[in-house]
């Protein structure tokens, strides 16, 4: 693919010099392109503009340093931020909260090496950044289920991106859920209920947050998801026509690449699920994404 080798070369250079100043001219020169053309090529392959990627990658390494207990000012200076305030502003814009409040969400391992050719093979649609690690209390969801006859399906991750239009072809399931349950928070959960009674398939639940006291229509399912820790991944920004393939590719990347090289293993006692909010509305956004919640626990030594 045009430019893939050059982009990988620059990505490798960024990794090796992550604590140094990295400019568009320098990185484009390494790739043997003009800055303008290389930025376009880079964005096409990764889903990020060149300098946005550099910034986010520096912040990804900063997450690890935060997890190691380093001081914020020390981390800021290490990755080329001139002030504590500048680093905090960039960090908050990227992760949604300032560094001092984010320490508990930091992965305990370094960002993994990025192999663009493998991501292309998996059809991820771009680069998947390090996940946010979040401990979440139990919560309740409710919605409608559908059964499908597919062999060897035990978890949501075994059968991702099953489009709701295909599962519920005769109705607008989103509208039905919101009209019936009127949850305070927008967002849909998609998960496999792992029914042992349905050996040759699975029970798929499409649900929203369930608020206590809300009347549940006959035949609908209410589920309380237990407290656990999640690795939360965002799929790359893609156009709507590539969305389903990107979700499946992101799952594959998580299970085949990220998980084996992380310090975590899947917590099989909890549910993995897909979460869709307004950022997957292609009528509102040019490119869209969703989140994958993988329940995790620290991997035992030697396993």
Backbone as a ProteinNet text record, in pm:
[ID]
protein_1_A
[PRIMARY]
XXXXXXXXXXXXXXXXXXXXXXXXXXXXXXXXXXXXXXXXXXXXXXXXXXXXXXXXXXXXXXXXXXXXXXXXXXXXXXXXXXXXXXXXXXXXXXXXXXXXXXXXXXXXXXXXXXXXXXXXXXXXXXXXXXXXXXXXXXXXXXXXXXXXXXXXXXXXXXXXXXXXXXXXXXXXXXXXXXXXXXXXXXXXXXXXXXXXXXXXXXXXXXXXXXXXXXXXXXXXXXXXXXXXXXXXXXXXXXXXXXXXXXXXXXXXXXXXXXXXXXXXXXXXXXXXXXXXXXXXXXXXXXXXXXXXXXXXXXXXXXX
[TERTIARY]
84.6	0	88	47.1	127.7	160.1	290.6	334.9	334.8	284.5	273.5	409.3	506.8	641	699.8	678.3	730.1	663.9	533.5	461.7	508.9	527	576.7	716.2	797.4	931.9	926.3	835.3	821.1	763.2	666.8	610.2	719.4	804.5	914.7	1010.9	1036.1	1124.9	1065.1	936	868.9	883.3	865.4	877.8	1017.6	1117.4	1256.6	1301	1227.8	1267.2	1150	1068.8	944.9	967.2	1081.9	1109.4	1179.1	1199.6	1267.4	1168	1215	1130.3	1111.8	988.5	956.6	874.8	929.3	864.8	812.3	714.8	664.1	772.3	862	967.8	1061.8	1098.8	1188.7	1127	1002.9	938.3	907.4	869.4	844.5	973.5	1082.3	1211.7	1253.7	1224.9	1255.5	1178.4	1053.9	968	993.9	1074.5	1108	986.3	905.6	792.1	797.9	722.6	705.1	614.7	625.2	538.6	390.7	347.8	206.1	159.2	232.1	190.4	204.5	308.4	324.9	214.2	171.4	63.5	-63.6	-92.3	-210.5	-196.6	-77.8	-53.3	-61.7	-3.1	-1.7	-144.3	-224.8	-362.3	-443.8	-419.9	-493.7	-465.4	-343	-305.1	-334.6	-333.9	-343.7	-473.1	-540	-657.6	-625.6	-497.5	-453.5	-368.2	-378	-278.6	-145	-38.3	94.9	122.3	101.2	137.5	35.3	-88.1	-185.6	-144.4	-94.5	-45.5	74.7	169	287.4	245.4	152.7	105.5	40.1	-50.5	-121.9	-28.4	71	165	251.7	294.7	368.9	283.7	156	65.9	40.6	44	28.9	145.5	264.4	379.4	371.6	317	298.8	206.3	108	18.7	96.7	190.1	270.5	352.5	410.9	489.9	403.2	280	186.9	160.9	141.7	115.4	233.5	353.9	473.8	494.9	405.6	410.9	499.1	541.2	626.3	546	613.5	547.8	507.3	396.7	342.5	441.3	506.3	600	717.8	761.8	872	830.7	710.9	660	644.3	591.7	570.6	701.3	805.5	935.1	998	977.1	1033	983.1	855.4	795.7	783.4	861	876.2	774.7	695.3	602.2	676.4	659.3	737.6	689.2	561.6	507.1	414.2	394.9	298.6	158.9	125	-7.9	-31.7	71	57.2	34.4	108.4	91.7	-47.5	-90	-220.6	-333.1	-322.2	-424.4	-433.6	-318.6	-316.8	-368.3	-329.9	-370.6	-522.1	-576.3	-720.7	-799.7	-749.6	-818.2	-819.9	-713	-701	-779.2	-772.1	-828.5	-950.5	-983.3	-1105.9	-1094	-978.9	-959	-811.1	-776.7	-636.8	-557	-424.1	-340.3	-360.3	-375.3	-384.8	-509.7	-614	-736.4	-737.2	-639.4	-639.9	-547.3	-467.2	-366	-424.6	-543	-602.1	-649.9	-657	-702.8	-588	-465.4	-350.2	-315.7	-290.4	-243.5	-110.6	-91	31.8	144.5	125.6	229.4	252.9	369.9	404.8	318.1	298.8	226.4	294.8	216	271.6	314.5	412.2	463.7	352.9	347	242.4	292.3	218	249.1	138.1	161.5	57.9	12.2	103.9	65.4	-31.1	-11.8	-102.9	-239.7	-240.6	-367.4	-444.4	-371.7	-435.7	-494.5	-418.2	-465.3	-592	-597	-713.7	-828.7	-804.2	-905.6	-958.7	-868.4	-907.5	-952.1	-888.6	-926	-841.9	-734.8	-647.5	-576.7	-521.3	-446.5	-536.1	-531.3	-603.2	-505.4	-537.8	-450.3	-469	-378.8	-388.6	-526.3	-582.9	-716.2	-712.2	-827.3	-847.4	-884.5	-823.9	-852	-944.2	-1064.8	-1166.5	-1230.3	-1235.2	-1311	-1452.2	-1548.8	-1686.8	-1775.6	-1856.5	-1951.3	-2059	-2131.6	-2238.1	-2344.2	-2407	-2512	-2611.6	-2729.1	-2837.5	-2877.4	-2897	-2943.2	-3068	-3141	-3260.4	-3284.6	-3343.7	-3370.5	-3431	-3409.9	-3469.6	-3360.9	-3396.4	-3301.2	-3342.6	-3245.7	-3270.6	-3171.9	-3215.5	-3129.3	-3082.7	-2958.2	-2902.4	-2833.1	-2850.2	-2790.2	-2653.8	-2552.3	-2414.8	-2330.1	-2249.6	-2170.2	-2054.6	-2012.4	-1891.6	-1895.5	-2010.9	-2024.7	-2045.2	-1948.5	-1960	-1963.4	-1902.4	-1890.9	-1922.6	-1944.3	-1967.2	-1850.2	-1731	-1610.9	-1602.1	-1679	-1678.9	-1761.5	-1847	-1935	-1964.1	-1862.7	-1881.5	-1954.9	-1998.1	-2053.1	-2171.3	-2257.8	-2381.2	-2480.3	-2504.1	-2581.2	-2724.5	-2766.4	-2898.2	-3009	-2986.6	-3087.6	-3114.8	-3012	-3028.7	-3093.2	-3064.4	-3121.1	-3267.8	-3301.1	-3438.1	-3485.5	-3508.6	-3535.9	-3670.5	-3763	-3898.3	-3927	-3825.4	-3850.7	-3724.7	-3745.2	-3632.4	-3607.3	-3515.6	-3496.6	-3449.3	-3365.8	-3320.4	-3438.3	-3522.8	-3638.3	-3729.1	-3747.7	-3832.3	-3779.6	-3649	-3588.7	-3600.9	-3568	-3569.1	-3711.1	-3806.5	-3944.1	-3999.6	-3960.8	-4015	-3947.2	-3815.7	-3740.2	-3691.1	-3682.4	-3641.6	-3523.1	-3409.9	-3293.4	-3237.3	-3178.3	-3121.7	-2998.4	-2924.2	-2800	-2817.1	-2771.7	-2779.6	-2666.8	-2697.9	-2596.2	-2658.2	-2616.1	-2670.1	-2562.5	-2603.3	-2515	-2552.4	-2451.7	-2473.3	-2385.8	-2448	-2369.3	-2436.9	-2355.7	-2403	-2428.4	-2545.9	-2582.8	-2529.2	-2462.9	-2396.6	-2493.4	-2601	-2699.5	-2650.1	-2633.3	-2589	-2695.9	-2821.4	-2930.6	-2936.4	-2867.2	-2870.9	-2732	-2700.3	-2564.6	-2514	-2603	-2561.5	-2572.8	-2582.8	-2593.6	-2575.4	-2639.1	-2623.4	-2744	-2758.7	-2864.8	-2803.7	-2842.8	-2785.1	-2879.7	-2827.1	-2907.4	-2869.9	-2969.2	-2950.7	-3025.4	-2953.9	-3012.3	-2964.1	-3030.7	-2992.2	-2989.5	-2942.8	-2942.7	-3084.4	-3095.3	-3226.2	-3229	-3321.5	-3336.6	-3442.8	-3413.4	-3506.2	-3642.8	-3744.2	-3880.6	-3943.6	-3863.3	-3917.9	-3989.5	-4106.4	-4182.3	-4118.9	-4101.2	-4036.9	-4142.9	-4148.3	-4248.1	-4235.5	-4345.6	-4345.2	-4248.2	-4173.9	-4082.4	-3945.7	-3927.4	-3797.4	-3707	-3577.7	-3478.4	-3408.8	-3399.9	-3323.5	-3200.9	-3085.8	-2960.1	-2875.5	-2830	-2736	-2594.7	-2511.2	-2372.1	-2288.1	-2214.2	-2142	-2024	-1978.8	-1862	-1739.6	-1659.1	-1534.5	-1447.9	-1331.3	-1241.3	-1242.2	-1251	-1256.6	-1136.7	-1092.5	-1007.8	-1102.8	-1106.4	-1202	-1127	-1161.3	-1097.2	-1191.5	-1137	-1211.6	-1169.9	-1268.6	-1235.4	-1184.4	-1103	-1055.9	-1171.8	-1152.3	-1251.4	-1256.7	-1376.4	-1392.5	-1525.3	-1540.4	-1668.7	-1767.4	-1895.8	-2001	-1990.9	-1953.2	-1948.6	-1837.9	-1741.9	-1632.2	-1648.8	-1758.6	-1774.6	-1776.9	-1860.7	-1873.7	-1741.6	-1674.7	-1546	-1442.8	-1445	-1351.3	-1373.5	-1498.4	-1528.8	-1475.4	-1502.8	-1452.7	-1300.5	-1237.5	-1091.2	-1033.4	-1102.1	-1054.6	-1061.9	-1170.9	-1179.3	-1062.4	-1035.7	-927.3	-793.4	-771	-646.9	-637	-745.3	-744	-706.7	-770.5	-752.4	-623.3	-581.9	-464.2	-333.8	-342.2	-220.6	-208.8	-311.2	-299	-299.5	-397.5	-414	-295.4	-244.1	-130.9	-5.6	11.3	131.6	109.7	-10	-39.3	-15.5	-37.2	-23.7	-158.8	-257.2	-392.4	-438.8	-544.9	-617.6	-766.3	-847.7	-991	-1051.3	-1136.7	-1213	-1337.6	-1333.6	-1439.9	-1569.4	-1565.7	-1686.4	-1778.8	-1730.7	-1808.5	-1836.9	-1915.9	-1956.1	-1864.9	-1822.2	-1765.5	-1880.8	-1870.5	-1980.8	-1933.1	-2017.6	-1995.9	-2086.4	-2034.5	-2111.8	-2116.7	-2238.2	-2260	-2330.9	-2271	-2338.6	-2351.3	-2370	-2394.6	-2276	-2156.3	-2039	-2041.3	-2141.7	-2154.7	-2268.8	-2322.7	-2430	-2371.1	-2380.2	-2318.1	-2393.3	-2513.9	-2585.2	-2540.9	-2461.8	-2408.3	-2259	-2188.2	-2042.9	-1997.1	-1893.6	-1836.5	-1775.9	-1698.2	-1641.3	-1689.3	-1702.4	-1765.7	-1680.4	-1712.1	-1643.9	-1737.7	-1702.3	-1772.5	-1668.1	-1713.9	-1621.6	-1646.2	-1538.3	-1541.3	-1495.2	-1576.2	-1544.9	-1504.7	-1380.3	-1329.5	-1301	-1371.7	-1344.3	-1208.5	-1128	-991.5	-954.8	-847.4	-784.5	-635.6	-557.8	-412.8	-376.4	-288.5	-245.9	-156.6	-179.5	-98	43.9	138.8	278.7	298.2	365.7	396.8	288.8	172.6	63.4	68.1
-119.7	0	124.5	224.5	343.3	411.8	424.9	501.1	426.1	302	229	207.8	169.1	145.8	274.9	385.8	514.9	557.9	537.6	574.1	488.1	357.1	269.6	312.3	354	400.4	521.5	612.7	731.5	695.4	605.3	560.6	499	417.6	356.7	463.7	564.2	672.7	748.5	775.2	845.6	766.3	634.2	550.6	559.5	556.7	555.6	692.4	798.7	934.6	1007.9	933.5	987	1102.7	1110	1216.3	1336.3	1330.2	1438.1	1528	1640.5	1727.8	1665.8	1653.4	1592.2	1691.6	1733.6	1836.2	1776.4	1842	1792.6	1782.6	1880.2	1878.5	1760.4	1734.8	1623.9	1490.4	1468	1339.5	1319.5	1425.7	1415	1385.8	1444.9	1421.9	1275.3	1215.6	1074.1	987.9	1028.6	953.1	987.1	1090.5	1135	1192.1	1267.2	1338.7	1483.6	1568.2	1703.1	1695.8	1790.1	1787.5	1779.9	1854.3	1856.7	1719.6	1659.2	1530.7	1418.8	1426.7	1320.1	1323.6	1442	1451.5	1385.1	1404.3	1342.6	1190.5	1143	998.9	938.5	1008.8	959.7	947.8	1049.2	1047.6	937.8	913.9	809.7	671.6	648.7	518	501.2	609.1	596.5	650	740.6	805	930.5	967.6	1086.8	1174.1	1305.5	1390.7	1364.1	1398.9	1364.1	1418	1546.1	1604.8	1571.6	1545.5	1498.9	1361.5	1277.8	1146.5	1159.5	1246.4	1266.4	1307.8	1404	1450.3	1337.6	1265.7	1158.9	1045.6	1019.2	912.1	951.7	1076.1	1123.5	1110.7	1144.8	1135.8	990	898.9	757.3	709.2	753.2	717.6	786.9	906.5	977.2	900.7	831.2	749.1	645.7	580.3	478.3	541.1	656.1	723.5	765.2	806.4	838.4	715.9	600.9	476.9	436.4	480.8	449.4	546.8	645.3	736.9	858.3	885.8	1002.5	1131.4	1238.8	1367.9	1425.2	1497	1550.8	1644.9	1731.4	1826.9	1753.6	1646.3	1566.8	1502.8	1449	1387	1491.5	1607.5	1714.4	1753	1772.1	1812.4	1699.6	1576.3	1460.8	1454.1	1487.6	1473.4	1606.2	1704.2	1825.4	1934.5	1924	2031.6	2135.2	2259.5	2364	2392.1	2369.4	2400.5	2289.4	2286.3	2196.4	2223.2	2351.1	2390.4	2345.3	2358	2316.7	2167.3	2090.9	1946	1907.3	1968.5	1937.4	1969.5	2081.4	2120.1	2017.2	1975.3	1876.4	1741.8	1704.9	1577.5	1573.6	1681.4	1687	1683.7	1751.7	1751.3	1611.5	1535.7	1402.6	1298	1304.5	1197.5	1237.5	1366.7	1408.7	1449.8	1431.5	1473.9	1504.7	1585.2	1619.9	1500.8	1505.9	1391.1	1341.7	1432.1	1390.8	1306.3	1323.9	1246.1	1120.4	1109.5	1002.7	887.2	902.5	801.8	661.1	649.8	518	454.3	530.9	478.5	442.7	455.9	436.7	289.1	242.9	105.4	84.1	-36.4	-64.8	-114	-108.5	-149.7	-39.5	-42.1	56.8	40.6	149.1	135.6	32.6	-45.8	-151.8	-98.5	-163.8	-125.7	-137.3	-41.7	-37.8	-99.9	-197.9	-265.8	-232.7	-134	-87.4	-195.7	-276.2	-378.8	-477.6	-506.7	-598.6	-533.5	-404.5	-334.5	-327.3	-310.8	-311.3	-448.7	-551.8	-688.7	-715.7	-663.3	-681.8	-587.5	-494.5	-398.3	-313.4	-272	-191.6	-52.2	2.3	134.5	246.8	213	313.9	255.9	343	299.9	303.3	197.6	191.9	231.3	337.5	383.7	298.9	317.7	248.3	270.1	167.7	182.9	260.6	311	368.4	254.4	247.8	143.2	201.6	148.6	206.9	99.6	124.9	39.6	96	13.8	61.3	-18.9	52.1	-12.6	-83.4	-171.4	-242.5	-144.7	-178.4	-94.4	-184.3	-131.3	-210.9	-155	-245.3	-208.9	-291.6	-249.6	-323.9	-303.4	-405.3	-394.2	-520.1	-540.5	-652.7	-750.3	-876.8	-980.1	-1044.2	-1105.2	-1183.8	-1299.3	-1415.6	-1532.7	-1558.9	-1602.3	-1634.1	-1770.4	-1848.3	-1981.7	-1975.5	-1950.7	-1947.3	-2028.9	-2118.6	-2207	-2131.8	-2184.2	-2138.8	-1991.2	-1943.5	-1806.3	-1809.6	-1759.4	-1759.4	-1619.1	-1524.2	-1388.4	-1288.3	-1163.7	-1059.4	-1052	-1069.8	-1058.1	-1167.7	-1276.4	-1382	-1346.7	-1247	-1212	-1063.4	-980.6	-835.7	-779.2	-655.9	-576.6	-643.8	-705.9	-759.2	-645.4	-595.4	-472.4	-489	-389.9	-393.2	-399.4	-335.6	-338.4	-482.3	-566.9	-705.4	-787.3	-750.9	-824	-789.9	-662.3	-615.5	-546.7	-622.5	-562.1	-491.3	-522.8	-469.9	-349.1	-294.7	-181	-96.8	26.8	110.1	82.7	-10	-57	54.7	145	255.2	340.1	379.5	461.9	388.8	258.5	178.8	180.1	161.1	157.2	291	398.1	530.1	576	540.9	579.2	501.3	375.3	290.6	314.4	337.5	342.6	482.3	572	710.7	722.1	659.4	667.1	808.9	841.9	975.6	995.9	889.2	897.7	828.1	895.4	835.5	734.8	624.3	523	385	302.1	167.6	63.6	-43.3	-154.6	-273.9	-340.1	-460.2	-570.8	-679.7	-786.2	-920.6	-1026	-1162.2	-1209.4	-1267.6	-1311.9	-1450.3	-1516.5	-1644.1	-1748	-1772	-1868.1	-2011.4	-2086.4	-2225.6	-2314.7	-2268.9	-2348	-2340.8	-2242.1	-2220.6	-2253.1	-2385.1	-2430.9	-2397.8	-2392.7	-2371.7	-2226.4	-2135.6	-1995	-1906.9	-1794	-1701.8	-1610.2	-1549.9	-1453.5	-1315.1	-1230.6	-1097.3	-994.5	-911.5	-809.8	-671.5	-596.7	-456.2	-375.2	-290.2	-230	-88	-20.5	112.7	109.9	216.9	224.2	211.1	136.7	118.2	195.2	287.5	367.6	304.4	288.7	226.1	292.4	210.4	262.9	267.8	251.7	252.7	121.7	130.4	10.8	-59.6	-190.3	-267.2	-341.9	-320.7	-389.2	-541.4	-610.9	-757.4	-813.6	-915.4	-983.5	-919.1	-803.1	-737.3	-792.9	-769.5	-825	-715.3	-737.2	-647.9	-723.1	-656.8	-722.6	-629.6	-680	-605.1	-654.9	-566.5	-600.1	-574	-673.8	-659.6	-563.9	-523.1	-435	-506.6	-434.2	-490.5	-377.9	-413.9	-319.7	-347.2	-240	-253.7	-187.6	-247.4	-178.2	-126.6	6.4	66.7	115	58.5	90.8	170.4	269.8	340.3	287.8	259.7	222.5	345.8	328.5	443.3	516.9	645.4	723.1	675.6	633.2	584.8	635.5	626.9	658	545.1	577	483.1	350	353.7	229.8	134.8	187.3	104.4	70.1	113.2	104.7	-40.1	-123.9	-262.2	-338.1	-318.8	-386.4	-336.6	-206.5	-149.4	-206.6	-225	-281.2	-423.4	-503.4	-640.9	-643.6	-554.6	-548.1	-502.8	-409.9	-364.1	-475.7	-551.8	-668.2	-764.1	-789.5	-882	-828.9	-697.3	-637.3	-652.1	-625.4	-633.8	-774.1	-874.4	-1011.7	-1075	-1040.3	-1105	-1031	-899.1	-819.1	-751.7	-674.1	-598.6	-687.6	-773.5	-853.2	-944.8	-1020.3	-1110	-1036.7	-909.9	-835.5	-739.1	-741.6	-654.7	-729.9	-662.3	-726.7	-773.6	-784.1	-820.2	-948.5	-1006.7	-1114.8	-1084	-1151.4	-1125.9	-1179.6	-1099	-1143.6	-1213.4	-1345.2	-1422.6	-1423.6	-1371.1	-1369.1	-1253.1	-1160.9	-1042.2	-1039	-942.9	-929.6	-832.8	-871.7	-772.9	-718.2	-592.7	-536.3	-422.9	-392.5	-279.4	-165.9	-44.2	71.1	176.4	216.4	311.8	435.1	551.9	675.6	765.4	895.3	984.7	994.2	950.8	958.9	855	767	673.1	713.9	833.9	883.5	946	876.2	925.7	1045.2	1073.1	1193	1318.2	1298.2	1409.7	1429.7	1321.1	1327.1	1270.2	1331.4	1284.7	1146.2	1129.4	999.3	961.3	832	786.1	681.9	660.5	558.4	507.1	395.4	341.7	290.9	238.2	189.6	42.2	-26	-166.6	-177.2	-240.2	-258.1	-403.9	-423.9	-558	-572.1	-661.6	-679.8	-746.4	-690.8	-739.5	-755.8	-830.9	-841.6	-858.8	-826.1	-839.4	-984.8	-1006.2	-1141.6	-1195.6	-1320.7	-1383.9	-1403.6	-1395.6	-1415.1	-1553	-1555.2	-1680.7	-1735.3	-1666.6	-1717.3	-1651.7
0	0	0	-79.6	-98.7	33.6	60.6	176.3	307.6	311.4	437.7	503.1	423.9	478.5	534.2	463.4	509.4	639.5	648.9	771.9	887.5	863.9	969.6	1014.8	921.3	954.2	1047	1017.8	1101.9	1238.2	1241.3	1369.1	1456.3	1395.9	1471	1522.5	1439.7	1481.6	1599.6	1593.3	1703.1	1832.5	1824.8	1944.5	2003.2	1917	1962.8	2014.7	1977.6	2017.3	2082.8	2156.6	2210.6	2307.3	2369.6	2465.8	2402.2	2270.6	2201.2	2128	2079.1	1999.2	1860.7	1818.9	1690.3	1608.4	1496.1	1414.3	1284.3	1220.8	1091.8	985.7	981.9	881.6	902.3	1027.5	1058.4	1018.8	1058	1033.6	885.3	816.6	673.3	598	643.5	579.8	593.4	709.8	730.3	632.1	604.6	513	366.2	341.6	206.5	132.4	206.2	149.4	195.2	126.7	177.8	300.3	393.7	512.9	478.9	376.8	339.9	292.6	201	146.5	248.4	330.8	429.1	534	572	670	615.6	488.1	427.3	423.1	387.1	381.7	521.9	617.6	755.2	809.9	786.5	836.2	770.2	643.3	573.3	633.2	675.5	728.5	877.4	952.2	1098.1	1157.6	1086.2	1142.2	1221.1	1228.6	1300.8	1210.2	1228.7	1164.5	1231	1165.1	1213	1353.1	1374.6	1503.4	1612.1	1572.4	1671.2	1721.8	1631.9	1673	1765.7	1730.2	1814.6	1955.5	1963.6	2094.2	2172.4	2108.7	2178.7	2218.5	2134.9	2168.2	2287.7	2293.7	2410.3	2536.3	2523	2638.1	2676.9	2580.3	2611.6	2698.6	2665.1	2747.8	2883.8	2885.7	3012.1	3105.5	3049.4	3131.9	3211.8	3144.5	3212.8	3324.4	3296.9	3399.6	3518.1	3489.3	3597.6	3683.7	3617.4	3690	3776.9	3737.7	3815.8	3931.6	3943.1	4055.6	4036.4	3913.4	3889.3	3905	3937.6	3955.3	3819.9	3819.7	3695.1	3627.8	3702.4	3642.7	3580.2	3643.7	3588.2	3456.5	3452	3329.9	3219.6	3255.9	3158.1	3090.1	3168.1	3113	3031.9	3074.6	3003.2	2860	2839.5	2706.7	2632.1	2675.4	2595.9	2620.2	2726	2759.9	2845	2810.4	2876.4	3017.4	3043.6	3175.8	3223.7	3353.1	3416	3360.2	3345.7	3298.2	3154.2	3069.5	2929.9	2917.4	2997.5	2996.4	3046	3155.3	3213.1	3116.3	3046	2948.6	2836.2	2782.3	2674.5	2724	2844.5	2902.7	2921.9	2977	3002.3	2872.4	2770.5	2640.7	2580.7	2602.7	2544.4	2622.3	2755.6	2838.3	2920.3	2919.5	2984.9	3129.1	3189.8	3327.7	3348.6	3448.8	3472.9	3524.3	3510.5	3547.3	3690.2	3785.2	3926.1	3952.3	3870.2	3887.9	3801.2	3713.1	3614	3650.5	3754.6	3787.1	3796.8	3857.1	3876.5	3746.7	3638.6	3510.5	3416.9	3463.1	3374.3	3358.8	3235.9	3215.8	3287.6	3337.7	3412.5	3323	3193	3099.1	2996.6	2936.2	2835.3	2710.5	2634.6	2507.1	2418.6	2350.1	2267.3	2131.3	2076.6	1945.4	1841.7	1753.6	1652.2	1522.6	1475.1	1349.3	1250.7	1164.7	1073.3	976.4	927.5	830.9	893.6	1020.9	1090.8	1111.7	1145.8	1161.9	1030.1	921.4	789.4	760.6	794.7	774.2	855.1	975.2	1062.4	1027.8	935.2	889.8	1004.3	1092.4	1207.9	1165.2	1062.9	1014.3	1070.4	1140.4	1199.3	1319.7	1401.8	1518.9	1642.7	1721.9	1848.9	1958.9	2031.2	2138.2	2264.4	2361.2	2488.5	2549.5	2613.2	2671.9	2803.3	2839.7	2971.4	3065.8	3182.8	3280.4	3387.2	3397.7	3485	3571.9	3702.9	3794.2	3801.8	3767.9	3760.9	3856	3931.4	4021.5	3940.6	4006.2	3937.4	3886.8	3776.2	3719.5	3647.7	3623.5	3565.8	3430.2	3335.7	3203.1	3171.2	3071.3	3031.2	2882.4	2820.1	2677.6	2621.2	2493.1	2422.1	2378.4	2374.5	2335.6	2203.9	2140.2	2020.2	2021.8	1973.9	1971.1	1829.2	1817.7	1686.7	1691.8	1587.5	1581.6	1513.5	1594.8	1546.6	1643.2	1591.8	1676.8	1743.8	1859.8	1929.9	1966.7	2009.3	2056.6	2207.5	2283.1	2428.5	2486.2	2417.3	2469.3	2357.5	2396	2296.5	2200.2	2252.6	2169.5	2063.2	2078.9	1978	1855.8	1867.9	1755.5	1756.5	1729	1735.2	1615.3	1632.3	1521.3	1452.6	1532.1	1475	1466.6	1346.8	1333.9	1378.9	1456.3	1517.3	1411.6	1297.7	1192.2	1147.4	1151.1	1110.6	1222.4	1347.5	1460.3	1481.6	1460.1	1478	1349.2	1243.5	1112.7	1102.6	1193.5	1179.4	1267.6	1333	1420.6	1437.3	1480.5	1519.6	1666.7	1694.4	1831.2	1924.4	1873.4	1958.2	2004.1	1910.4	1944.8	2042.9	2019.9	2108.9	2251.7	2266.9	2400.2	2471.8	2401.2	2465.8	2498.9	2413.5	2442	2561.2	2573.2	2679.5	2814.2	2813.1	2938.4	2975.8	2879.9	2904.3	3000.4	2969.4	3059.2	3065.6	3180.1	3196.7	3110.1	3086.1	3008.4	2874.5	2767.4	2633.9	2616	2550.6	2520	2517.9	2420.4	2407.5	2434.7	2500.9	2533.3	2446.6	2390.9	2311.8	2369	2411.7	2472.7	2458.9	2468.8	2464.3	2606.9	2630.5	2764.9	2799.3	2706.5	2733.3	2791	2723	2769.7	2747.8	2857.1	2846.4	2784.2	2789.1	2735.7	2582.7	2527.7	2383.1	2327.7	2324.3	2299	2159.5	2062.6	1924.6	1881.4	1976.4	1942.1	2062.3	2061.8	2173	2182.5	2299	2323	2326.6	2233.7	2220.2	2281	2371.1	2437.8	2387.1	2346	2309.1	2413.3	2488.9	2607.6	2630.1	2722.1	2768.8	2920.4	2981.5	3127.4	3181.7	3290.2	3353	3483.7	3495	3616.1	3704.5	3832.5	3926.3	3921.4	3925	3924.3	3787.2	3683.6	3547.8	3518.4	3460.9	3426.9	3307.8	3319.9	3214.4	3133.5	3002.3	2919	2928.3	2907.9	2911.4	2808.3	2851.2	2761.5	2748.8	2810.6	2806.2	2916	2903	2995.1	3074	3205.5	3292.3	3341.1	3338.8	3375.3	3461.3	3575.8	3659.5	3630.9	3585.8	3554.3	3679.1	3726.2	3853.6	3845.1	3962.3	3970.9	3915.4	3839.9	3789.2	3734	3684.6	3618.7	3469.5	3390.2	3244.9	3178.9	3070	2973.9	2866.5	2848.3	2755.8	2631.7	2518.7	2392.3	2303.6	2234.2	2130.8	1995.4	1911.8	1774.9	1700.9	1598.7	1520.4	1454.1	1429.7	1356.6	1211.9	1168.4	1030.7	975.6	845	782.7	812.1	803.6	842.2	768.9	641.1	563.5	611.5	686.4	737.8	885.6	946.5	1091.5	1142.1	1083.6	1130	1117.7	1005.5	983.8	1084.7	1115.3	1211	1351.1	1388.9	1520.9	1531.4	1431.4	1431.5	1434	1357.2	1354.3	1487	1554.2	1684.8	1786.9	1787.3	1875.5	1849.6	1722.6	1688.7	1739.7	1720.6	1770.1	1922	1993.6	2139.6	2185.5	2126.6	2172.8	2123.5	2001.7	1943.3	1971.6	1992.4	2005.3	2142.1	2179.5	2304	2427.5	2438.8	2560.3	2589.6	2491.6	2522.2	2568.1	2528.9	2563.8	2680.5	2737.6	2851.6	2981.5	3092.2	3223.6	3275.9	3184.4	3224.4	3157.4	3214.9	3152.2	3164.5	3084.6	3086.1	3215.7	3278.2	3394.4	3341.6	3337.5	3275.1	3356	3478.6	3561.5	3525.4	3440.7	3405.4	3255.4	3215.8	3075.6	3001.1	2881.2	2790.2	2706.8	2664.8	2588.1	2499.3	2401	2311.5	2357.1	2349.5	2395.7	2285.8	2250.2	2142.5	2197.5	2177.3	2216	2093	2114.6	2001.2	1905.5	1947.3	1860.1	1747.9	1749.8	1637.7	1544.9	1564.4	1478.2	1351.9	1241.6	1119.8	1060.6	1110.5	1065.3	1142.2	1248	1325.5	1302.2	1273.7	1261.8	1128.3	1073.3	946.8	964.5	1073.7	1108.1	1247.9	1271.1	1394.1	1466	1594.2	1673.3	1782.1	1842.9	1959.1	2056.9	2169.9	2272.6	2303	2330.3	2369.2	2513.9	2597.2	2738.8	2762.3	2799.7	2825.8	2975.4	3047.2	3190.5	3211.1	3297.1	3313.1	3461.1	3483.2	3614	3591.5	3692.6	3679.2	3653.8	3556.4	3524.8	3635.5	3670.9	3774.3	3724.2	3815.3	3779.9	3717.7	3602.7	3537.2	3447.5	3441.6	3356.3	3219.3
[MASK]
+++++++++++++++++++++++++++++++++++++++++++++++++++++++++++++++++++++++++++++++++++++++++++++++++++++++++++++++++++++++++++++++++++++++++++++++++++++++++++++++++++++++++++++++++++++++++++++++++++++++++++++++++++++++++++++++++++++++++++++++++++++++++++++++++++++++++++++++++++++++++++++++++++++++++++++++

